[in-house]
Amino acid sequence: MIHLGSEGVGDGEGLKVRIRFYGHVALKTGREVELTFDRAPTLKEIVDLVNVRYGLSPPIQVSHASPVKLLVNGSEVEAEDRLRDGDEIRVMPFIAGG
């Protein structure tokens, strides 16, 4: 369980978030990971954790201008939005060519 603060989730089991990685990011992280937190994390907290855990360079950023799209349950969310138990994040790099 990843300790983020003193706010518990209430059931003692933790809050689970699944992350699915695609493209070149998946080559560094693997295709999927499930993380358990002691409280509801923000999207930014999860992205920061993933950047450190996998040593991503350049790091993934929570930004509309980022070359990596982040979707929570299929929708765009803001950096400070808190995730809920069972949420799924998709980390999808844009592919460009010509």
N, C-alpha and C positions, 0 to 999 in steps of 0.2 A: 504494500500500500504506500502511496506517495503522500507524505505529510505536507499539507499546504498551509495549515493554520489550526486554530483552536476550535473552529466551527465544525461540529460533527455533522454527519448526514442522517443520524437518527436511528439507523437499524444496526449499527455496529459492523456491518459487512463491507461498507465502502461503496463508492459510486463508480461504476464502470463506464469507460468511454472507449470505443473501438476506433482505430485510425487505419484507413486504407491508403496505401501509397501507390502511385502510378509513375510510369516513365523513368527518367534518370534518377529521381529521388528514391524509388523502390530498389534500385541497384545498391544503394548505401544503407537502406533501412530494413529491407525485406518488404514483402507486400502488405503485411498486416500486423498490428500489435494491439493488444487490449491493455489499458492502464487502469488501475484502481486508485482512487483518491479518497482522502478523508473528508473532503468537502467539495462543493461544486466549484470546479476551476473555471477561469475565463478562457476563452479561445487563445488569448495572448500567452497565458501561463502555460498552456499545453504546447504551443508552438515553441516557446522559449525552452521548455524541457526537451522537446524533440531535437532542437538545434544543438543543445549541449550533449545530450545522450549519444547522438550519432555523429557529432562533429561536422555538421553540414556547413559547407562553404561554397558559395555564399549562403548565408542562413536564409531560411524561409521567413518571410515577413507577412504580417497581417495588414495588407494594404490593397486597395483596389488597383494600384499601379504595379503590384508585384507580378512577376512572370509565372508565379505559382498560384493557382486558384484554390481557395479553401472553401469547402461546402460542408455545412452541418445539416445532416438529414436532407441533403439535396438543395439547401438554400444558403445564400450568402448571409453571414452574420457579422456583427461588429466585433472588434478586438476585445472589448470589455464585457461582452455578453457571456453569461454563465451557462455552462453546459449542464445537462441533466443525466441521470442514470440511464444508460442504454443508448445515448446519442452516438452517432457515427460521423466522423470527420473524414472527408475525402481530400487528399492532397494531390492535385493534378497540375503538373507543369504544362504551360502552353507550348505547342509545337509550331514552329514557323518554318517556312521554306519558300523557295521561289524558283 
